[in-house]
Amino acid sequence: MTIHINSLHNLNLICLMLLLFVLFLLTPISAFTQVDTFQFSSEEQQLRFRQLSDELRCPMCQNTNLTGSTGGVAEDLRREIHRMIIEGLTDEEIEQFMFERYGDFIFYRPRLRADTFLLWFGPLIFLFMGGFVAYGIFRRAKALSKIEVAFDESQQKKLEELLAEKL
């Protein structure tokens, strides 16, 4: 049995390429995301920036916070938050700015107001309604199970005939 060195080299090259491909597939996508680098004058400003960008939703990505989004809008909003923090605006002022621009959608936890009442308490209301419906169905089924079924003579005769046919 003769093995050519050239064929072993090709086999090793193919194995190496497959290994690199598998490693590429297993690499988390977050390793390829860009990282914003913002300079802050204090640790407190950096903490506020992280907290705000974690609590605000990206308007473009819809279910990702500003920290986790790679969209252009999120990038602009992070830059805007950084600018406002450096200028000395409070968290409430920054949140109000974002609210005026994007509405309640920008918040993961929207403010409790008349138009967001159903958003906050709707699941609880629907849970109670479902409980009342389930209770009513259960009560009606329990009442029906207690009722004895009585057949008149013709129905009893028909039932006996059907049973006789089956046996």
PyMOL commands that place a pseudoatom at each C-alpha (Angstrom):
pseudoatom trace, name=CA, resn=MET, resi=1, chain=A, elem=C, hetatm=0, pos=[0.000, 0.000, 0.000]
pseudoatom trace, name=CA, resn=THR, resi=2, chain=A, elem=C, hetatm=0, pos=[1.524, 3.249, -1.100]
pseudoatom trace, name=CA, resn=ILE, resi=3, chain=A, elem=C, hetatm=0, pos=[0.263, 6.577, 0.091]
pseudoatom trace, name=CA, resn=HIS, resi=4, chain=A, elem=C, hetatm=0, pos=[1.347, 9.631, -1.704]
pseudoatom trace, name=CA, resn=ILE, resi=5, chain=A, elem=C, hetatm=0, pos=[2.534, 12.519, 0.402]
pseudoatom trace, name=CA, resn=ASN, resi=6, chain=A, elem=C, hetatm=0, pos=[0.576, 14.904, -1.795]
pseudoatom trace, name=CA, resn=SER, resi=7, chain=A, elem=C, hetatm=0, pos=[-2.758, 13.168, -1.006]
pseudoatom trace, name=CA, resn=LEU, resi=8, chain=A, elem=C, hetatm=0, pos=[-2.022, 13.317, 2.758]
pseudoatom trace, name=CA, resn=HIS, resi=9, chain=A, elem=C, hetatm=0, pos=[-1.297, 17.015, 2.417]
pseudoatom trace, name=CA, resn=ASN, resi=10, chain=A, elem=C, hetatm=0, pos=[-4.649, 17.549, 0.656]
pseudoatom trace, name=CA, resn=LEU, resi=11, chain=A, elem=C, hetatm=0, pos=[-6.468, 15.552, 3.337]
pseudoatom trace, name=CA, resn=ASN, resi=12, chain=A, elem=C, hetatm=0, pos=[-4.861, 17.612, 6.112]
pseudoatom trace, name=CA, resn=LEU, resi=13, chain=A, elem=C, hetatm=0, pos=[-5.768, 20.812, 4.292]
pseudoatom trace, name=CA, resn=ILE, resi=14, chain=A, elem=C, hetatm=0, pos=[-9.417, 19.718, 3.942]
pseudoatom trace, name=CA, resn=CYS, resi=15, chain=A, elem=C, hetatm=0, pos=[-9.579, 18.788, 7.648]
pseudoatom trace, name=CA, resn=LEU, resi=16, chain=A, elem=C, hetatm=0, pos=[-8.106, 22.143, 8.606]
pseudoatom trace, name=CA, resn=MET, resi=17, chain=A, elem=C, hetatm=0, pos=[-10.622, 23.990, 6.423]
pseudoatom trace, name=CA, resn=LEU, resi=18, chain=A, elem=C, hetatm=0, pos=[-13.520, 22.022, 7.951]
pseudoatom trace, name=CA, resn=LEU, resi=19, chain=A, elem=C, hetatm=0, pos=[-12.247, 22.774, 11.445]
pseudoatom trace, name=CA, resn=LEU, resi=20, chain=A, elem=C, hetatm=0, pos=[-12.003, 26.499, 10.688]
pseudoatom trace, name=CA, resn=PHE, resi=21, chain=A, elem=C, hetatm=0, pos=[-15.512, 26.465, 9.197]
pseudoatom trace, name=CA, resn=VAL, resi=22, chain=A, elem=C, hetatm=0, pos=[-16.956, 24.771, 12.296]
pseudoatom trace, name=CA, resn=LEU, resi=23, chain=A, elem=C, hetatm=0, pos=[-15.150, 27.228, 14.570]
pseudoatom trace, name=CA, resn=PHE, resi=24, chain=A, elem=C, hetatm=0, pos=[-16.550, 30.108, 12.520]
pseudoatom trace, name=CA, resn=LEU, resi=25, chain=A, elem=C, hetatm=0, pos=[-20.083, 28.736, 12.938]
pseudoatom trace, name=CA, resn=LEU, resi=26, chain=A, elem=C, hetatm=0, pos=[-19.616, 28.354, 16.683]
pseudoatom trace, name=CA, resn=THR, resi=27, chain=A, elem=C, hetatm=0, pos=[-18.253, 31.870, 17.165]
pseudoatom trace, name=CA, resn=PRO, resi=28, chain=A, elem=C, hetatm=0, pos=[-20.936, 34.059, 18.732]
pseudoatom trace, name=CA, resn=ILE, resi=29, chain=A, elem=C, hetatm=0, pos=[-22.218, 36.838, 16.523]
pseudoatom trace, name=CA, resn=SER, resi=30, chain=A, elem=C, hetatm=0, pos=[-21.543, 39.308, 19.310]
pseudoatom trace, name=CA, resn=ALA, resi=31, chain=A, elem=C, hetatm=0, pos=[-17.844, 38.835, 18.592]
pseudoatom trace, name=CA, resn=PHE, resi=32, chain=A, elem=C, hetatm=0, pos=[-18.381, 40.618, 15.272]
pseudoatom trace, name=CA, resn=THR, resi=33, chain=A, elem=C, hetatm=0, pos=[-20.446, 43.537, 16.603]
pseudoatom trace, name=CA, resn=GLN, resi=34, chain=A, elem=C, hetatm=0, pos=[-18.964, 46.958, 16.800]
pseudoatom trace, name=CA, resn=VAL, resi=35, chain=A, elem=C, hetatm=0, pos=[-18.197, 48.453, 20.170]
pseudoatom trace, name=CA, resn=ASP, resi=36, chain=A, elem=C, hetatm=0, pos=[-18.932, 52.067, 20.976]
pseudoatom trace, name=CA, resn=THR, resi=37, chain=A, elem=C, hetatm=0, pos=[-16.226, 53.794, 22.954]
pseudoatom trace, name=CA, resn=PHE, resi=38, chain=A, elem=C, hetatm=0, pos=[-17.458, 56.815, 24.829]
pseudoatom trace, name=CA, resn=GLN, resi=39, chain=A, elem=C, hetatm=0, pos=[-15.300, 58.846, 27.160]
pseudoatom trace, name=CA, resn=PHE, resi=40, chain=A, elem=C, hetatm=0, pos=[-16.819, 59.914, 30.468]
pseudoatom trace, name=CA, resn=SER, resi=41, chain=A, elem=C, hetatm=0, pos=[-15.404, 62.163, 33.130]
pseudoatom trace, name=CA, resn=SER, resi=42, chain=A, elem=C, hetatm=0, pos=[-16.692, 59.997, 35.993]
pseudoatom trace, name=CA, resn=GLU, resi=43, chain=A, elem=C, hetatm=0, pos=[-17.698, 56.450, 36.769]
pseudoatom trace, name=CA, resn=GLU, resi=44, chain=A, elem=C, hetatm=0, pos=[-21.170, 57.725, 37.705]
pseudoatom trace, name=CA, resn=GLN, resi=45, chain=A, elem=C, hetatm=0, pos=[-21.707, 59.108, 34.170]
pseudoatom trace, name=CA, resn=GLN, resi=46, chain=A, elem=C, hetatm=0, pos=[-20.646, 55.816, 32.634]
pseudoatom trace, name=CA, resn=LEU, resi=47, chain=A, elem=C, hetatm=0, pos=[-23.008, 53.924, 34.951]
pseudoatom trace, name=CA, resn=ARG, resi=48, chain=A, elem=C, hetatm=0, pos=[-25.890, 56.258, 34.003]
pseudoatom trace, name=CA, resn=PHE, resi=49, chain=A, elem=C, hetatm=0, pos=[-25.105, 55.740, 30.307]
pseudoatom trace, name=CA, resn=ARG, resi=50, chain=A, elem=C, hetatm=0, pos=[-25.168, 51.945, 30.671]
pseudoatom trace, name=CA, resn=GLN, resi=51, chain=A, elem=C, hetatm=0, pos=[-28.373, 52.039, 32.692]
pseudoatom trace, name=CA, resn=LEU, resi=52, chain=A, elem=C, hetatm=0, pos=[-30.175, 54.296, 30.202]
pseudoatom trace, name=CA, resn=SER, resi=53, chain=A, elem=C, hetatm=0, pos=[-29.023, 52.386, 27.139]
pseudoatom trace, name=CA, resn=ASP, resi=54, chain=A, elem=C, hetatm=0, pos=[-30.092, 49.117, 28.804]
pseudoatom trace, name=CA, resn=GLU, resi=55, chain=A, elem=C, hetatm=0, pos=[-33.562, 50.456, 29.678]
pseudoatom trace, name=CA, resn=LEU, resi=56, chain=A, elem=C, hetatm=0, pos=[-34.355, 52.094, 26.347]
pseudoatom trace, name=CA, resn=ARG, resi=57, chain=A, elem=C, hetatm=0, pos=[-35.580, 50.044, 23.390]
pseudoatom trace, name=CA, resn=CYS, resi=58, chain=A, elem=C, hetatm=0, pos=[-34.167, 50.427, 19.891]
pseudoatom trace, name=CA, resn=PRO, resi=59, chain=A, elem=C, hetatm=0, pos=[-36.943, 51.855, 17.675]
pseudoatom trace, name=CA, resn=MET, resi=60, chain=A, elem=C, hetatm=0, pos=[-35.575, 50.045, 14.636]
pseudoatom trace, name=CA, resn=CYS, resi=61, chain=A, elem=C, hetatm=0, pos=[-34.880, 46.602, 16.151]
pseudoatom trace, name=CA, resn=GLN, resi=62, chain=A, elem=C, hetatm=0, pos=[-38.081, 46.667, 18.226]
pseudoatom trace, name=CA, resn=ASN, resi=63, chain=A, elem=C, hetatm=0, pos=[-37.186, 44.103, 20.856]
pseudoatom trace, name=CA, resn=THR, resi=64, chain=A, elem=C, hetatm=0, pos=[-33.562, 44.920, 21.575]
pseudoatom trace, name=CA, resn=ASN, resi=65, chain=A, elem=C, hetatm=0, pos=[-32.264, 47.523, 23.958]
pseudoatom trace, name=CA, resn=LEU, resi=66, chain=A, elem=C, hetatm=0, pos=[-29.889, 50.215, 22.763]
pseudoatom trace, name=CA, resn=THR, resi=67, chain=A, elem=C, hetatm=0, pos=[-26.910, 48.402, 24.260]
pseudoatom trace, name=CA, resn=GLY, resi=68, chain=A, elem=C, hetatm=0, pos=[-27.549, 45.193, 22.333]
pseudoatom trace, name=CA, resn=SER, resi=69, chain=A, elem=C, hetatm=0, pos=[-28.574, 46.733, 19.035]
pseudoatom trace, name=CA, resn=THR, resi=70, chain=A, elem=C, hetatm=0, pos=[-26.218, 47.204, 16.113]
pseudoatom trace, name=CA, resn=GLY, resi=71, chain=A, elem=C, hetatm=0, pos=[-28.682, 49.307, 14.130]
pseudoatom trace, name=CA, resn=GLY, resi=72, chain=A, elem=C, hetatm=0, pos=[-27.844, 52.794, 12.953]
pseudoatom trace, name=CA, resn=VAL, resi=73, chain=A, elem=C, hetatm=0, pos=[-30.689, 54.332, 14.939]
pseudoatom trace, name=CA, resn=ALA, resi=74, chain=A, elem=C, hetatm=0, pos=[-29.440, 52.710, 18.155]
pseudoatom trace, name=CA, resn=GLU, resi=75, chain=A, elem=C, hetatm=0, pos=[-25.942, 53.967, 17.430]
pseudoatom trace, name=CA, resn=ASP, resi=76, chain=A, elem=C, hetatm=0, pos=[-27.280, 57.516, 16.987]
pseudoatom trace, name=CA, resn=LEU, resi=77, chain=A, elem=C, hetatm=0, pos=[-29.326, 57.280, 20.167]
pseudoatom trace, name=CA, resn=ARG, resi=78, chain=A, elem=C, hetatm=0, pos=[-26.346, 56.038, 22.184]
pseudoatom trace, name=CA, resn=ARG, resi=79, chain=A, elem=C, hetatm=0, pos=[-24.350, 58.976, 20.847]
pseudoatom trace, name=CA, resn=GLU, resi=80, chain=A, elem=C, hetatm=0, pos=[-27.226, 61.308, 21.783]
pseudoatom trace, name=CA, resn=ILE, resi=81, chain=A, elem=C, hetatm=0, pos=[-27.442, 59.883, 25.322]
pseudoatom trace, name=CA, resn=HIS, resi=82, chain=A, elem=C, hetatm=0, pos=[-23.689, 60.322, 25.709]
pseudoatom trace, name=CA, resn=ARG, resi=83, chain=A, elem=C, hetatm=0, pos=[-23.920, 63.946, 24.583]
pseudoatom trace, name=CA, resn=MET, resi=84, chain=A, elem=C, hetatm=0, pos=[-26.792, 64.700, 26.973]
pseudoatom trace, name=CA, resn=ILE, resi=85, chain=A, elem=C, hetatm=0, pos=[-25.018, 63.081, 29.932]
pseudoatom trace, name=CA, resn=ILE, resi=86, chain=A, elem=C, hetatm=0, pos=[-21.856, 65.091, 29.213]
pseudoatom trace, name=CA, resn=GLU, resi=87, chain=A, elem=C, hetatm=0, pos=[-23.995, 68.258, 29.000]
pseudoatom trace, name=CA, resn=GLY, resi=88, chain=A, elem=C, hetatm=0, pos=[-25.337, 67.507, 32.487]
pseudoatom trace, name=CA, resn=LEU, resi=89, chain=A, elem=C, hetatm=0, pos=[-28.949, 66.529, 31.749]
pseudoatom trace, name=CA, resn=THR, resi=90, chain=A, elem=C, hetatm=0, pos=[-30.657, 64.319, 34.335]
pseudoatom trace, name=CA, resn=ASP, resi=91, chain=A, elem=C, hetatm=0, pos=[-31.956, 60.829, 33.557]
pseudoatom trace, name=CA, resn=GLU, resi=92, chain=A, elem=C, hetatm=0, pos=[-35.524, 62.151, 33.695]
pseudoatom trace, name=CA, resn=GLU, resi=93, chain=A, elem=C, hetatm=0, pos=[-34.721, 64.860, 31.140]
pseudoatom trace, name=CA, resn=ILE, resi=94, chain=A, elem=C, hetatm=0, pos=[-33.082, 62.332, 28.829]
pseudoatom trace, name=CA, resn=GLU, resi=95, chain=A, elem=C, hetatm=0, pos=[-36.057, 59.957, 29.182]
pseudoatom trace, name=CA, resn=GLN, resi=96, chain=A, elem=C, hetatm=0, pos=[-38.457, 62.842, 28.496]
pseudoatom trace, name=CA, resn=PHE, resi=97, chain=A, elem=C, hetatm=0, pos=[-36.484, 63.742, 25.346]
pseudoatom trace, name=CA, resn=MET, resi=98, chain=A, elem=C, hetatm=0, pos=[-36.683, 60.138, 24.146]
pseudoatom trace, name=CA, resn=PHE, resi=99, chain=A, elem=C, hetatm=0, pos=[-40.395, 59.971, 25.006]
pseudoatom trace, name=CA, resn=GLU, resi=100, chain=A, elem=C, hetatm=0, pos=[-41.158, 63.142, 23.040]
pseudoatom trace, name=CA, resn=ARG, resi=101, chain=A, elem=C, hetatm=0, pos=[-39.287, 61.777, 20.057]
pseudoatom trace, name=CA, resn=TYR, resi=102, chain=A, elem=C, hetatm=0, pos=[-40.377, 58.100, 20.068]
pseudoatom trace, name=CA, resn=GLY, resi=103, chain=A, elem=C, hetatm=0, pos=[-43.336, 57.814, 22.446]
pseudoatom trace, name=CA, resn=ASP, resi=104, chain=A, elem=C, hetatm=0, pos=[-43.904, 55.062, 24.991]
pseudoatom trace, name=CA, resn=PHE, resi=105, chain=A, elem=C, hetatm=0, pos=[-42.446, 52.479, 22.614]
pseudoatom trace, name=CA, resn=ILE, resi=106, chain=A, elem=C, hetatm=0, pos=[-38.924, 53.572, 23.527]
pseudoatom trace, name=CA, resn=PHE, resi=107, chain=A, elem=C, hetatm=0, pos=[-39.373, 52.292, 27.108]
pseudoatom trace, name=CA, resn=TYR, resi=108, chain=A, elem=C, hetatm=0, pos=[-39.299, 48.626, 28.045]
pseudoatom trace, name=CA, resn=ARG, resi=109, chain=A, elem=C, hetatm=0, pos=[-41.411, 49.636, 31.037]
pseudoatom trace, name=CA, resn=PRO, resi=110, chain=A, elem=C, hetatm=0, pos=[-43.807, 52.292, 29.701]
pseudoatom trace, name=CA, resn=ARG, resi=111, chain=A, elem=C, hetatm=0, pos=[-45.053, 54.945, 32.088]
pseudoatom trace, name=CA, resn=LEU, resi=112, chain=A, elem=C, hetatm=0, pos=[-48.366, 54.268, 33.827]
pseudoatom trace, name=CA, resn=ARG, resi=113, chain=A, elem=C, hetatm=0, pos=[-50.856, 56.587, 32.146]
pseudoatom trace, name=CA, resn=ALA, resi=114, chain=A, elem=C, hetatm=0, pos=[-54.443, 56.360, 30.934]
pseudoatom trace, name=CA, resn=ASP, resi=115, chain=A, elem=C, hetatm=0, pos=[-53.419, 55.202, 27.460]
pseudoatom trace, name=CA, resn=THR, resi=116, chain=A, elem=C, hetatm=0, pos=[-51.008, 52.564, 28.815]
pseudoatom trace, name=CA, resn=PHE, resi=117, chain=A, elem=C, hetatm=0, pos=[-53.397, 51.269, 31.509]
pseudoatom trace, name=CA, resn=LEU, resi=118, chain=A, elem=C, hetatm=0, pos=[-54.450, 48.265, 29.408]
pseudoatom trace, name=CA, resn=LEU, resi=119, chain=A, elem=C, hetatm=0, pos=[-50.820, 47.494, 28.624]
pseudoatom trace, name=CA, resn=TRP, resi=120, chain=A, elem=C, hetatm=0, pos=[-49.986, 47.317, 32.324]
pseudoatom trace, name=CA, resn=PHE, resi=121, chain=A, elem=C, hetatm=0, pos=[-53.124, 45.665, 33.678]
pseudoatom trace, name=CA, resn=GLY, resi=122, chain=A, elem=C, hetatm=0, pos=[-54.565, 43.960, 30.583]
pseudoatom trace, name=CA, resn=PRO, resi=123, chain=A, elem=C, hetatm=0, pos=[-52.981, 40.563, 31.286]
pseudoatom trace, name=CA, resn=LEU, resi=124, chain=A, elem=C, hetatm=0, pos=[-54.349, 40.593, 34.840]
pseudoatom trace, name=CA, resn=ILE, resi=125, chain=A, elem=C, hetatm=0, pos=[-57.812, 41.619, 33.622]
pseudoatom trace, name=CA, resn=PHE, resi=126, chain=A, elem=C, hetatm=0, pos=[-57.802, 38.850, 30.991]
pseudoatom trace, name=CA, resn=LEU, resi=127, chain=A, elem=C, hetatm=0, pos=[-56.627, 36.347, 33.621]
pseudoatom trace, name=CA, resn=PHE, resi=128, chain=A, elem=C, hetatm=0, pos=[-59.579, 37.222, 35.868]
pseudoatom trace, name=CA, resn=MET, resi=129, chain=A, elem=C, hetatm=0, pos=[-61.991, 37.077, 32.935]
pseudoatom trace, name=CA, resn=GLY, resi=130, chain=A, elem=C, hetatm=0, pos=[-60.640, 33.644, 31.969]
pseudoatom trace, name=CA, resn=GLY, resi=131, chain=A, elem=C, hetatm=0, pos=[-61.007, 32.500, 35.582]
pseudoatom trace, name=CA, resn=PHE, resi=132, chain=A, elem=C, hetatm=0, pos=[-64.642, 33.601, 35.683]
pseudoatom trace, name=CA, resn=VAL, resi=133, chain=A, elem=C, hetatm=0, pos=[-65.388, 31.845, 32.392]
pseudoatom trace, name=CA, resn=ALA, resi=134, chain=A, elem=C, hetatm=0, pos=[-63.646, 28.654, 33.568]
pseudoatom trace, name=CA, resn=TYR, resi=135, chain=A, elem=C, hetatm=0, pos=[-65.529, 28.797, 36.886]
pseudoatom trace, name=CA, resn=GLY, resi=136, chain=A, elem=C, hetatm=0, pos=[-68.847, 29.207, 35.050]
pseudoatom trace, name=CA, resn=ILE, resi=137, chain=A, elem=C, hetatm=0, pos=[-68.104, 26.271, 32.751]
pseudoatom trace, name=CA, resn=PHE, resi=138, chain=A, elem=C, hetatm=0, pos=[-67.051, 24.113, 35.714]
pseudoatom trace, name=CA, resn=ARG, resi=139, chain=A, elem=C, hetatm=0, pos=[-70.155, 25.039, 37.715]
pseudoatom trace, name=CA, resn=ARG, resi=140, chain=A, elem=C, hetatm=0, pos=[-72.477, 24.313, 34.763]
pseudoatom trace, name=CA, resn=ALA, resi=141, chain=A, elem=C, hetatm=0, pos=[-70.755, 20.977, 34.076]
pseudoatom trace, name=CA, resn=LYS, resi=142, chain=A, elem=C, hetatm=0, pos=[-71.029, 19.991, 37.734]
pseudoatom trace, name=CA, resn=ALA, resi=143, chain=A, elem=C, hetatm=0, pos=[-74.740, 20.859, 37.774]
pseudoatom trace, name=CA, resn=LEU, resi=144, chain=A, elem=C, hetatm=0, pos=[-75.345, 18.822, 34.595]
pseudoatom trace, name=CA, resn=SER, resi=145, chain=A, elem=C, hetatm=0, pos=[-73.562, 15.792, 36.026]
pseudoatom trace, name=CA, resn=LYS, resi=146, chain=A, elem=C, hetatm=0, pos=[-75.981, 15.710, 38.997]
pseudoatom trace, name=CA, resn=ILE, resi=147, chain=A, elem=C, hetatm=0, pos=[-79.088, 15.620, 36.792]
pseudoatom trace, name=CA, resn=GLU, resi=148, chain=A, elem=C, hetatm=0, pos=[-80.414, 12.120, 36.327]
pseudoatom trace, name=CA, resn=VAL, resi=149, chain=A, elem=C, hetatm=0, pos=[-81.403, 11.234, 32.825]
pseudoatom trace, name=CA, resn=ALA, resi=150, chain=A, elem=C, hetatm=0, pos=[-84.789, 9.533, 32.592]
pseudoatom trace, name=CA, resn=PHE, resi=151, chain=A, elem=C, hetatm=0, pos=[-86.116, 7.945, 29.425]
pseudoatom trace, name=CA, resn=ASP, resi=152, chain=A, elem=C, hetatm=0, pos=[-89.760, 7.519, 28.587]
pseudoatom trace, name=CA, resn=GLU, resi=153, chain=A, elem=C, hetatm=0, pos=[-90.944, 4.097, 27.402]
pseudoatom trace, name=CA, resn=SER, resi=154, chain=A, elem=C, hetatm=0, pos=[-90.322, 4.722, 23.683]
pseudoatom trace, name=CA, resn=GLN, resi=155, chain=A, elem=C, hetatm=0, pos=[-86.801, 6.010, 24.295]
pseudoatom trace, name=CA, resn=GLN, resi=156, chain=A, elem=C, hetatm=0, pos=[-86.044, 3.082, 26.608]
pseudoatom trace, name=CA, resn=LYS, resi=157, chain=A, elem=C, hetatm=0, pos=[-87.298, 0.621, 23.975]
pseudoatom trace, name=CA, resn=LYS, resi=158, chain=A, elem=C, hetatm=0, pos=[-85.174, 2.290, 21.256]
pseudoatom trace, name=CA, resn=LEU, resi=159, chain=A, elem=C, hetatm=0, pos=[-82.091, 2.144, 23.521]
pseudoatom trace, name=CA, resn=GLU, resi=160, chain=A, elem=C, hetatm=0, pos=[-82.623, -1.560, 24.219]
pseudoatom trace, name=CA, resn=GLU, resi=161, chain=A, elem=C, hetatm=0, pos=[-82.962, -2.244, 20.477]
pseudoatom trace, name=CA, resn=LEU, resi=162, chain=A, elem=C, hetatm=0, pos=[-79.699, -0.432, 19.719]
pseudoatom trace, name=CA, resn=LEU, resi=163, chain=A, elem=C, hetatm=0, pos=[-77.902, -2.330, 22.466]
pseudoatom trace, name=CA, resn=ALA, resi=164, chain=A, elem=C, hetatm=0, pos=[-79.277, -5.630, 21.205]
pseudoatom trace, name=CA, resn=GLU, resi=165, chain=A, elem=C, hetatm=0, pos=[-78.023, -4.871, 17.678]
pseudoatom trace, name=CA, resn=LYS, resi=166, chain=A, elem=C, hetatm=0, pos=[-74.505, -4.201, 18.921]
pseudoatom trace, name=CA, resn=LEU, resi=167, chain=A, elem=C, hetatm=0, pos=[-74.338, -7.384, 20.972]
for i in range(1, 167): cmd.bond("trace and resi %d" % i, "trace and resi %d" % (i + 1))
show_as sticks, trace
zoom trace
